[in-house]
Amino acid sequence: MTQLPATLASARATPTLQTVAEAAGVHRSTASRALNPATRHLVASEVALRVEAVARGLNYRRDDMAASLRTGRSATIGFVAPGLDDPAFAAVLAGLDAEIAGAGYALIVAAGRNGALARAVVDGLIARRVEALILAGARRLDPSVDLCLAAGMPVILVGQCEAEARVPSVAPDDRRGMRLALAHLVLLGHRRIGHVAGPQAVSTGALRRAGFEEAALLSGLSAQDAPVVEATAFTREAGAAAAGDLIDRHPGLTAIAAASDLLALGAYEALAARGLRCPGDV
């Protein structure tokens, strides 16, 4: 176990980086590197461990705001999602936080990717001098990307992509995923399958609908056998409204392929409201 130097006993109540450096018997710059995850590798491991032990013993905390003023860097990255009720975002956030923290950055999470609120949220994060932005729920031509590009802000899209790739994106193969989903339902024997589609202004909605329609055609299903109703948003409420419309207009459906988890939850509600069981009836 690392032994703390005797100078700890005389340390001030509010320790500074200089206090830590003196107590650990190293230069201030060495203590700074040892306590910064991004530069810790530049310090010998035994020295880094000693500095960390001293810092813990002194209850020292890095002053990230002061460091930001000195370096012009905030060591923060912003993540903006349409809302935080979508279960898909939990896994995304967990992965982002682990990677970002390991690189010495902090993650700022904000909700609001619709209409005027989207501009206000993105503008606010740029004003806080985040070093990059990760945007979820991007539209096929996203005005938030325009803002980032105009401000010279590094940006990446997650979950969705624009119609024309202007910035990097990490997204699933939505079209193929929905083709596989419909093929599975057909394999189970269903011949009347409805689709609760997402908004077509979002790549997820457009690509998953395209995959559904392609798979329906390949499976020999007519438009009447594979009807589509578009939800106004990727929300539970919009899913219930769209699924209700789908069921009312096409009462013979035996299966529904929803474009997202929240839309599927809405479809459950629409079925229950009509006395239908899932998966017993649909």
C-alpha positions in Angstrom: 0.0 0.0 0.0 1.3 3.5 -0.8 2.4 5.4 2.3 1.3 9.0 2.4 4.0 11.6 3.2 4.1 13.2 6.6 3.4 16.6 5.0 -0.2 15.6 4.6 -0.9 16.4 8.2 0.0 20.1 7.6 -1.9 20.5 4.4 -4.4 23.3 4.1 -8.2 22.8 4.4 -8.7 23.6 0.7 -5.7 22.0 -1.1 -4.4 23.2 -4.4 -2.5 21.4 -7.0 0.7 22.9 -5.6 -0.2 21.4 -2.2 -0.5 18.0 -3.8 2.7 18.4 -5.7 4.7 19.4 -2.6 3.1 16.6 -0.5 3.9 14.0 -3.1 7.5 15.4 -3.7 7.0 16.1 -7.4 6.8 19.2 -9.6 3.4 20.9 -10.1 3.4 19.9 -13.8 4.0 16.3 -12.9 1.1 16.3 -10.4 -1.1 17.9 -13.1 -0.3 15.2 -15.6 -0.8 12.4 -13.1 -4.2 13.6 -12.1 -5.4 14.1 -15.7 -6.7 10.9 -17.3 -5.6 12.2 -20.7 -2.0 12.7 -19.7 -1.5 10.2 -16.9 0.4 7.9 -19.3 3.2 10.5 -19.5 4.0 9.9 -15.8 5.7 6.8 -14.4 3.1 4.5 -12.9 4.6 4.5 -9.4 4.7 8.3 -9.4 1.1 8.6 -10.7 -0.1 6.2 -7.9 1.7 8.3 -5.3 0.2 11.5 -6.5 -3.3 10.0 -6.7 -2.9 8.7 -3.2 -1.8 12.1 -1.9 -4.7 13.8 -3.7 -7.2 11.4 -2.2 -5.7 11.9 1.3 -6.0 15.7 0.9 -9.5 15.4 -0.6 -8.2 17.4 -3.6 -10.4 18.0 -6.6 -9.3 19.2 -10.0 -10.6 22.7 -10.8 -11.9 21.9 -14.3 -13.2 25.5 -14.8 -9.8 27.0 -14.0 -8.1 24.5 -16.3 -10.5 25.4 -19.0 -9.7 29.1 -18.7 -6.0 28.3 -18.9 -6.1 25.9 -21.8 -9.1 27.1 -23.7 -10.5 23.6 -23.6 -13.5 22.5 -21.6 -12.9 18.7 -21.7 -16.6 18.2 -22.2 -18.6 16.6 -25.0 -22.4 17.3 -25.5 -24.9 14.6 -26.3 -28.3 15.8 -27.5 -31.3 13.4 -27.9 -35.0 14.1 -28.8 -36.0 12.8 -25.4 -34.5 10.5 -22.7 -37.5 8.1 -22.4 -36.4 5.9 -25.4 -34.8 2.8 -23.9 -32.3 2.7 -26.8 -30.6 5.8 -25.5 -29.7 4.1 -22.1 -27.2 1.7 -23.8 -25.8 4.5 -26.1 -25.2 6.7 -23.1 -23.6 4.0 -21.1 -21.1 3.3 -23.9 -20.4 6.9 -24.6 -19.9 7.7 -20.9 -17.4 4.9 -20.5 -15.3 5.8 -23.5 -15.4 9.6 -22.8 -14.6 9.3 -19.1 -11.7 7.0 -20.0 -10.3 9.7 -22.3 -10.5 12.4 -19.6 -13.7 14.1 -20.8 -17.1 14.7 -19.2 -20.4 14.1 -20.9 -23.2 16.8 -20.9 -26.6 15.3 -21.7 -29.4 17.4 -23.1 -32.9 16.6 -24.4 -34.5 18.6 -27.2 -34.0 17.9 -30.9 -37.4 19.2 -32.2 -38.2 22.5 -33.7 -36.9 25.8 -32.2 -35.8 24.0 -29.0 -33.2 22.0 -31.0 -31.4 25.3 -32.1 -31.6 26.6 -28.5 -30.1 23.4 -27.0 -27.3 23.2 -29.6 -26.5 26.9 -29.4 -26.4 26.6 -25.6 -23.9 23.8 -25.7 -21.7 25.5 -28.2 -21.8 28.6 -26.0 -20.6 26.4 -23.1 -17.6 25.6 -25.2 -18.1 21.8 -25.5 -15.4 20.4 -27.6 -17.7 18.2 -29.8 -21.4 17.3 -30.1 -23.0 13.9 -30.6 -26.6 14.3 -32.0 -29.2 11.5 -31.8 -32.5 11.7 -33.7 -31.1 13.5 -36.7 -33.4 14.5 -39.5 -32.5 13.7 -43.1 -31.5 17.3 -43.6 -30.8 18.5 -40.1 -30.5 22.2 -39.2 -28.5 21.4 -36.1 -25.8 20.0 -38.3 -25.8 23.4 -40.2 -25.3 25.1 -36.8 -22.3 22.9 -35.9 -20.7 23.3 -39.3 -21.1 27.1 -39.2 -19.5 27.2 -35.8 -16.7 24.8 -36.7 -17.9 22.4 -34.1 -16.9 18.7 -34.5 -20.2 16.7 -34.7 -21.2 13.1 -35.1 -24.7 11.6 -35.5 -25.7 8.5 -33.7 -28.7 6.2 -34.5 -29.7 8.2 -37.6 -28.0 9.8 -40.6 -28.7 12.6 -43.0 -29.8 11.9 -46.6 -26.5 13.3 -47.8 -23.6 12.5 -45.5 -22.1 15.8 -44.4 -20.7 14.5 -41.0 -19.8 11.1 -39.7 -22.6 8.9 -38.4 -23.0 5.6 -36.5 -26.3 4.0 -37.4 -27.7 0.5 -37.8 -28.7 -1.0 -41.2 -32.3 0.1 -40.7 -33.5 -1.1 -44.1 -32.1 -4.6 -43.8 -33.2 -4.8 -40.2 -36.9 -4.2 -41.1 -36.6 -6.6 -44.1 -35.5 -9.3 -41.7 -38.3 -8.5 -39.3 -41.0 -8.8 -42.0 -39.4 -12.0 -43.4 -39.6 -13.5 -39.9 -43.3 -12.7 -39.6 -43.9 -14.2 -43.1 -42.0 -17.3 -42.0 -44.3 -17.6 -39.0 -47.2 -17.8 -41.5 -48.6 -14.2 -41.4 -49.9 -12.8 -44.6 -51.6 -9.6 -43.4 -48.9 -7.5 -41.7 -49.2 -3.8 -40.9 -46.3 -1.3 -40.4 -46.3 1.5 -37.9 -43.8 3.7 -39.6 -41.7 6.4 -38.0 -41.7 10.0 -39.3 -40.3 10.0 -42.9 -38.2 13.2 -42.2 -36.0 11.0 -40.0 -33.7 8.4 -41.7 -34.8 5.7 -39.2 -38.4 6.2 -40.3 -37.7 6.4 -44.0 -35.3 3.5 -44.2 -37.3 1.1 -42.1 -40.4 1.8 -44.1 -38.4 1.2 -47.3 -37.2 -2.1 -45.9 -40.8 -3.1 -45.0 -42.1 -2.3 -48.4 -39.3 -4.1 -50.2 -39.7 -7.2 -48.1 -43.5 -7.2 -48.6 -43.0 -7.1 -52.3 -40.5 -9.9 -52.2 -42.9 -11.9 -50.1 -45.7 -11.4 -52.6 -47.8 -9.3 -50.2 -50.1 -6.7 -51.8 -50.4 -3.1 -50.5 -53.7 -4.1 -48.9 -52.0 -7.0 -47.2 -49.1 -4.9 -46.0 -50.6 -1.4 -45.1 -48.5 1.4 -43.6 -49.5 4.2 -41.3 -46.9 6.9 -40.5 -46.6 8.1 -36.9 -46.1 11.8 -36.3 -43.2 11.2 -33.9 -41.1 8.4 -32.3 -43.2 8.4 -29.1 -45.5 6.0 -27.3 -48.4 8.4 -27.8 -47.8 8.8 -31.6 -47.4 5.0 -31.8 -50.8 4.4 -30.1 -52.5 6.9 -32.5 -50.9 5.4 -35.6 -51.5 1.8 -34.6 -55.1 2.6 -33.7 -55.6 4.0 -37.2 -53.9 1.0 -38.8 -56.1 -1.5 -36.8 -59.3 0.4 -37.5 -58.7 0.7 -41.2 -57.4 -2.9 -41.6 -59.2 -5.1 -39.0 -57.9 -8.4 -40.5 -54.2 -7.8 -39.6 -52.5 -10.6 -37.8 -49.2 -8.9 -37.1 -47.7 -5.5 -36.8 -44.1 -4.4 -37.4 -43.3 -1.2 -35.5 -40.4 1.1 -36.5 -39.2 1.5 -32.9 -39.6 0.3 -29.3 -41.7 3.3 -28.3 -44.0 3.0 -31.3 -44.4 -0.7 -30.4 -45.4 0.2 -26.8 -48.0 2.5 -28.3 -49.3 -0.3 -30.5 -49.8 -2.5 -27.4 -52.0 0.3 -25.9 -54.0 0.6 -29.2 -54.6 -3.2 -29.2 -55.6 -3.3 -25.6 -58.0 -0.4 -26.1 -59.8 -2.5 -28.8 -59.9 -5.6 -26.7 -57.2 -7.3 -28.7 -54.5 -9.4 -27.1 -50.8 -9.4 -28.1 -49.6 -11.9 -29.2 -52.9 -13.9 -28.9 -54.8 -11.9 -31.5 -52.1 -9.8 -33.2 
